[in-house]
Amino acid sequence: MISNPKALYTTIIDNEHPTVIKNFAKNELNSKLSYNYNIKESEIEDEFIFRLINLGYKKLSINKIDDLEGNLKTQLEELNNTKFSDAEWRKLKKEWIFKDLSYIECARRIENNYLYALLRDDNTIKNIKLIDKVNINNNSVQVIQQLQLTSSNDSHRYDVVILVNGLPFVQIELKKSDVDLDNAFGQISRYRESISKSPNLLSYIRLFVISNVKQTKYFANSEKTININGQDQKSKVIHSKKFTTYWSDSENNKIENLFDLID
């Protein structure tokens, strides 16, 4: 469980506009890191995860998507202070967690349908939650490095994935300082398209982050449904880089350095 680690900033606004951070303190060492063109992507990942661990995140030593389900069961049992029988876990998956893994339904489940009345083997009912929105420190936060997804058509590696109670919430693609952010954005777009064709637990990702250390931006995992000739069709709005945005401080100064954001 996270222990409310003390950070150098406090979020004061978080809405459809860029996220605003209060009391931001720039670190000159981070600035030097952002222009170190000799640093490898793997070293950037290692440093990033090291700092997340210092903030209270737990590194999860799995690298295959098939292993996510077992961890999800463990985290939900801990969150809900219970143990699921095999039959109860199958019911939770079939009737709730895995019922519809489209991006839209996963978002709805997190925002509105995060409680489920589980009829247990002994015919009692227990309310199960995916996330604790009242006492947020009860939620567990984990980080995975180089998660691999392999299907009949594609093979992808995700640089960093952040899990909340075992559910993937944030995907982060990291590049060297001399690589344009377009590269990372295109990579996420391809991965996202692949998941939309073959939905899995990664459909729960709510936020994408792209960074080459000196520049860091984020964008939501969303899609619009538009009506054309009386039929609903999904818009490709997610694939436009113009919907990415920077974090900023209370004086509207952009916070671009990856490591400044997590110090």
Buried (B, 14 or more C-beta within 10 A) or exposed (E): EBEEEEEEBEEEEEEEEBBBBEEBEEEEEBBEBBEEEEBEBEEBBEBBBEBBEEBBBBEBEBEEBEBBBEBBBBBBBBBBEEEBEEEBBEBBBEEBBBEEBEBEBBBEBBEEEBEBEBEBEEEEEBEBBBBBEEEEEBBBBBBBBEBEBEEEEBEBEBBBBBBBBBBBBBBBBBBBBEBEBEEBBBBBBEBBEBBBEEBBBBBBBBEBBBBBBBBBBBBBBEBEEEEEEEEEEBEEEBBEEEEBBBBBBBEEEBBBBBBBBBB
